[in-house]
Amino acid sequence: MKALVAKLISSNAGVAALILRVPIGLTLAAHGAQKLFAWFGGYGLEGTGQYMASIGLEPGYLMALLAGSAEFFGGLALVLGLLTRPAAAVTAFTMLIAIFTAHIQNGLFLSNGGYEYALALFAVTVSLAITGAGRLALDNVIARSLAAE
């Protein structure tokens, strides 16, 4: 089991993953905070849940809780480099759902409510799911601790 966890969190990605992780993680956490806590001009769980139900994601409140949690906690995990691959995979899946349920019908461009922004977040999170956390990540501390045992 330790070997599996160590393999899951180890990464030789270098500084590039760190450069992707921090701003994308902060952005995702902020978007999740909009959904969960109505921060930064968001609508909170109630408003986001109503929107999700209106586009067919029901029960809306639960879907808002799941999407908001994936973005908020996944984003924080990316910033810290903690369980980076699982956090990135969950947020990538969340962005894929957002693309196909909320944005695809509006075309590519964000100015029309399109999917370009969610696609960019999806691409970065898939990249991080493949490469791992890179340098300056809690994953590396955990991996070293597992290797020392």
Secondary structure, 3 states (H helix, E strand, C coil): CHHHHHHHHCCCCCHHHHHHHHHHHHHHHHHHHHHHHCCCCCCHHHHHHHHHHHCCCCCHHHHHHHHHHHHHHHHHHHHHCCCHHHHHHHHHHHHHHHHHHHHHHHCCCHHHCCCHHHHHHHHHHHHHHHHCCCCCCHHHHHHHHHHHC
